[in-house]
Amino acid sequence: MTITFLDWSVLVVYVIVIMAIGLIVGSRVRRTGEYFLGARRFGPWVMVAQSFSVGTHADMPVALAGAVYEIGASAIWYQWKNLFITPVYWIMAPVFRRVRRTTMAELTEDRYGPSMSAIYIVFALCFFIIETGSLLKGAGKVISQATGATAGVNEIVVTMTAMFIVYSFVGGLVASAWTDLVQGFLIIVLSFMLIPLGLHVVGGFNGMKASLPPYRFSLSTPSGIGPWVILMLTINGLVGIMAQPHMLAAVGTGRSERTCRVGMLFGNMVKRVCTVGWMLVGLIVAAVVAQKGGAAVLGDPENAFGFACRQLLFPGALGLLIASILAASMSACSAYLVDAGALFTEGLYRRHLGRGRDDRHYLMVGRISGVIITMLGVVYAVFLIQSVLYTFLLTETLATFVGVSVLGGVVWRRANRWGAVASLVCALITNFLLYYLAGQRLDHWNANVFLAALSAGIAALVVVSLLTPAEPGESLDPFFDRLQTSSDDPPAPHRPLLLVNVLRLRRAAAGPVWPAFREDLAGLAIGCALVVALVAATAALLRIS
């Protein structure tokens, strides 16, 4: 089908509403603390929406639906790779608030010194450029396919960029967070609106199962992704999440540590539920293609989501779905623009290039640098991306290699800058050398190669740190003092964090472990129960006949 007047009307309303929200709430932003961090005063609903929207991109349903179309339901683990660590987010979230910094580059400098901070800035800039390009390209693919290729992918990428730059430039994280609250609902719509329409076309679950081989409905199969790959993807997510450069703004900007915990855990759980919807779309498209025979075979598996849109939607619904795709893209891109500006301004410019200027000057530098870095992402999307899925895995894996030193520096006081550098170098060399020797693209992902590179990075951090002098106490003490002190206002009484003290629980508790870490442990238990319930419900859904 082609886009109709009704679809255009829905899109126009969406654009007007989002631009109005972003500009109105952003018009009061006057300081860098508001622009980059929203003054750390967001409530639980905004924090849930922010974690969900920033972590959910339009390239994700594109990549996952394509992978499921190609190999079956077990491909869900490409997106569920963080599922089993989702409960750990409850104990991670307050760490991002307690560091009391604007960017992860500042955290790295506090822990390891300016040289490691410079390395982190290079990684973070690459992360923002690749991630921005990836999610723009994914959204462009879906919209182009959904509209019957009446608009080119690259033209769509440029149009989306112009839209989110306007309100992000003005309002920063305040505009981004409040538009996320609206756009989060549209992302949920994006995840599920195709399913009832698709099931009707293929004859329900019975028709879908009759059209596809049984292995397509397994969450773990040799023909798709087995337990070994799932384990490696889980470790990838566990280590990498700590180093992703947007985490301080996405997670640490709640008005209290509890608010940050709620936002990170439940925002990401909503995303895990939406992933089930993307998986079902991939299975539905595979069933449609199987029922229609060779006439409907897709040349590119990543066109599966757009194919579903074109085949299943009616006038008005197509416009709503395109608005949802725009929401999923612009919410994350807006946050990345602000975070990239903060990274350059607070992590590099204010500290080393332009000291002693007034706050208004730094605010403008943050706005301009964010736009420039975003435009580099657009260039990457237009000219360099071939596979959205592997681009996603590349950024996640690079974050893991950096995360070895970030997470290690939080839990192990003896880690030092030499070990951190050695860790990153050894992991990268091992990773890219093995892919080169295997004749694979450097953005390919393989579980065995990942384990080899991660093991090399961890070993290098430990061995080199032990063989070289420790970091001076005068620089380490303030860092760890902040992590041991509540960031709430007014400060809460002695409340050690489980993650920070995982290697010294009894000493940090100064008594029984359960009372000291009650909030951490209770949240972990709730998170684990939610994960088990989601996996069980998904497995039961796939067994429906």
CORNOR-V826506 format. One record per residue. RES is the residue in one small letter. PSI is psi as a letter, one per 40 degrees, with the letter a starting at -180 (* if undefined). BURIAL is b if it has 16 or more other ideal C-beta (glycine too) atoms within 10 Angstrom, else e. Layout:
BEGIN
{{RES:PSI:BURIAL} {RES:PSI:BURIAL}}
END
This chain:
BEGIN
{{m:i:b} {t:i:e} {i:h:b} {t:i:e} {f:d:e} {l:d:e} {d:d:b} {w:d:e} {s:d:e} {v:d:b} {l:d:b} {v:d:e} {v:d:e} {y:d:b} {v:d:e} {i:d:e} {v:d:e} {i:d:b} {m:d:b} {a:d:e} {i:d:b} {g:d:b} {l:d:e} {i:d:e} {v:d:b} {g:e:b} {s:e:e} {r:e:e} {v:h:b} {r:e:e} {r:i:e} {t:d:b} {g:d:b} {e:d:b} {y:d:b} {f:d:b} {l:e:b} {g:f:b} {a:e:e} {r:f:b} {r:f:e} {f:i:b} {g:i:e} {p:d:b} {w:d:e} {v:d:b} {m:d:b} {v:d:b} {a:d:b} {q:d:b} {s:d:b} {f:d:b} {s:d:b} {v:d:b} {g:e:b} {t:h:b} {h:i:b} {a:d:b} {d:e:b} {m:d:b} {p:d:b} {v:d:b} {a:d:b} {l:d:b} {a:d:b} {g:d:b} {a:d:b} {v:d:b} {y:d:b} {e:d:b} {i:e:b} {g:a:b} {a:d:b} {s:e:b} {a:e:b} {i:d:b} {w:e:b} {y:d:b} {q:d:b} {w:e:b} {k:d:b} {n:e:b} {l:d:b} {f:e:b} {i:e:b} {t:d:b} {p:d:b} {v:d:b} {y:d:b} {w:d:b} {i:e:b} {m:d:b} {a:d:b} {p:d:b} {v:d:b} {f:d:b} {r:d:b} {r:d:b} {v:d:b} {r:f:b} {r:i:b} {t:d:b} {t:i:b} {m:d:b} {a:d:b} {e:d:b} {l:d:b} {t:d:b} {e:d:b} {d:d:b} {r:d:b} {y:e:b} {g:i:b} {p:d:e} {s:d:e} {m:d:b} {s:d:b} {a:d:e} {i:d:b} {y:d:b} {i:d:b} {v:d:e} {f:d:b} {a:d:b} {l:d:b} {c:d:b} {f:d:b} {f:d:b} {i:d:b} {i:d:b} {e:d:b} {t:d:b} {g:d:b} {s:d:b} {l:d:b} {l:d:b} {k:d:b} {g:d:b} {a:d:b} {g:d:b} {k:d:b} {v:d:b} {i:d:b} {s:d:b} {q:d:b} {a:d:b} {t:e:b} {g:f:e} {a:f:e} {t:e:e} {a:h:e} {g:i:e} {v:d:b} {n:d:b} {e:d:e} {i:d:b} {v:d:b} {v:d:e} {t:d:e} {m:d:b} {t:d:b} {a:d:e} {m:d:b} {f:d:b} {i:d:b} {v:d:e} {y:d:b} {s:d:b} {f:d:b} {v:d:b} {g:e:b} {g:a:b} {l:d:b} {v:d:b} {a:d:b} {s:d:b} {a:d:b} {w:d:b} {t:d:b} {d:d:b} {l:d:b} {v:d:b} {q:d:b} {g:d:b} {f:d:e} {l:d:b} {i:d:b} {i:d:b} {v:d:b} {l:d:b} {s:d:b} {f:e:e} {m:d:b} {l:d:b} {i:d:b} {p:d:e} {l:d:b} {g:d:b} {l:d:b} {h:d:e} {v:d:b} {v:e:b} {g:f:e} {g:a:e} {f:d:b} {n:d:e} {g:d:b} {m:d:b} {k:d:b} {a:d:e} {s:e:b} {l:i:b} {p:i:e} {p:d:e} {y:d:e} {r:e:b} {f:e:b} {s:i:b} {l:e:b} {s:h:e} {t:i:b} {p:d:e} {s:e:e} {g:b:b} {i:h:b} {g:a:e} {p:d:e} {w:d:e} {v:d:b} {i:d:b} {l:d:e} {m:d:b} {l:d:b} {t:d:b} {i:d:b} {n:d:b} {g:d:b} {l:d:b} {v:d:b} {g:d:b} {i:d:b} {m:d:b} {a:e:b} {q:h:b} {p:e:b} {h:e:b} {m:d:b} {l:d:b} {a:d:b} {a:d:b} {v:d:b} {g:e:b} {t:e:b} {g:i:b} {r:e:b} {s:i:b} {e:d:b} {r:d:b} {t:d:b} {c:d:b} {r:d:b} {v:d:b} {g:d:b} {m:d:b} {l:d:b} {f:d:b} {g:d:b} {n:d:b} {m:d:b} {v:d:b} {k:d:b} {r:d:b} {v:d:e} {c:d:b} {t:d:b} {v:d:b} {g:d:b} {w:d:b} {m:d:b} {l:d:b} {v:d:b} {g:d:b} {l:d:b} {i:d:b} {v:d:b} {a:d:b} {a:d:b} {v:d:b} {v:d:b} {a:d:b} {q:d:b} {k:e:e} {g:a:e} {g:e:e} {a:d:e} {a:e:e} {v:h:e} {l:h:b} {g:d:e} {d:h:e} {p:d:b} {e:e:b} {n:e:b} {a:d:b} {f:d:b} {g:d:b} {f:d:b} {a:d:b} {c:d:b} {r:d:b} {q:d:b} {l:d:b} {l:i:b} {f:i:e} {p:h:e} {g:d:e} {a:d:b} {l:d:b} {g:d:b} {l:d:b} {l:d:b} {i:d:b} {a:d:b} {s:d:b} {i:d:b} {l:d:b} {a:d:b} {a:d:b} {s:d:b} {m:d:b} {s:d:b} {a:d:b} {c:d:b} {s:d:b} {a:d:b} {y:d:b} {l:d:b} {v:d:b} {d:d:b} {a:d:b} {g:d:b} {a:d:b} {l:d:b} {f:d:b} {t:d:b} {e:d:b} {g:d:b} {l:d:b} {y:d:b} {r:d:b} {r:d:e} {h:d:e} {l:d:e} {g:g:e} {r:i:e} {g:e:e} {r:i:e} {d:i:e} {d:d:e} {r:d:e} {h:d:e} {y:d:b} {l:d:b} {m:d:e} {v:d:b} {g:d:b} {r:d:b} {i:d:e} {s:d:b} {g:d:b} {v:d:b} {i:d:e} {i:d:b} {t:d:b} {m:d:b} {l:d:b} {g:d:b} {v:d:b} {v:d:e} {y:d:b} {a:d:b} {v:d:b} {f:d:e} {l:d:e} {i:h:b} {q:d:e} {s:h:b} {v:d:b} {l:d:b} {y:d:b} {t:d:b} {f:d:b} {l:d:b} {l:d:b} {t:d:b} {e:d:b} {t:d:b} {l:d:b} {a:d:b} {t:d:b} {f:d:b} {v:d:b} {g:d:b} {v:d:b} {s:d:b} {v:d:b} {l:d:b} {g:d:b} {g:d:b} {v:d:b} {v:e:e} {w:h:e} {r:d:b} {r:e:e} {a:h:b} {n:i:b} {r:d:b} {w:d:b} {g:d:b} {a:d:b} {v:d:b} {a:d:b} {s:d:b} {l:d:b} {v:d:b} {c:d:b} {a:d:b} {l:d:b} {i:d:e} {t:d:b} {n:d:b} {f:d:e} {l:d:e} {l:d:b} {y:d:b} {y:d:e} {l:d:e} {a:e:e} {g:f:e} {q:i:e} {r:i:e} {l:e:e} {d:e:b} {h:i:b} {w:h:b} {n:h:b} {a:d:b} {n:d:e} {v:d:b} {f:d:b} {l:d:e} {a:d:b} {a:d:b} {l:d:b} {s:d:e} {a:d:b} {g:d:b} {i:d:b} {a:d:e} {a:d:b} {l:d:b} {v:d:b} {v:d:e} {v:d:b} {s:d:b} {l:d:e} {l:e:e} {t:i:e} {p:i:e} {a:i:e} {e:i:b} {p:i:e} {g:d:e} {e:d:e} {s:d:e} {l:d:b} {d:d:e} {p:d:e} {f:d:b} {f:d:e} {d:d:e} {r:d:b} {l:d:b} {q:e:e} {t:h:e} {s:i:b} {s:e:b} {d:i:b} {d:h:e} {p:i:e} {p:h:e} {a:i:e} {p:i:e} {h:h:e} {r:g:b} {p:i:b} {l:h:b} {l:d:b} {l:d:b} {v:d:b} {n:f:b} {v:d:e} {l:e:e} {r:f:e} {l:d:e} {r:d:e} {r:d:e} {a:d:b} {a:d:b} {a:f:e} {g:a:e} {p:i:e} {v:d:e} {w:d:e} {p:d:e} {a:d:b} {f:f:b} {r:d:e} {e:d:b} {d:d:b} {l:d:e} {a:d:e} {g:d:b} {l:d:b} {a:d:e} {i:d:e} {g:d:b} {c:d:e} {a:d:e} {l:d:b} {v:d:b} {v:d:e} {a:d:e} {l:d:b} {v:d:e} {a:d:e} {a:d:e} {t:d:b} {a:d:e} {a:d:e} {l:d:e} {l:e:b} {r:e:e} {i:h:e} {s:*:e}}
END
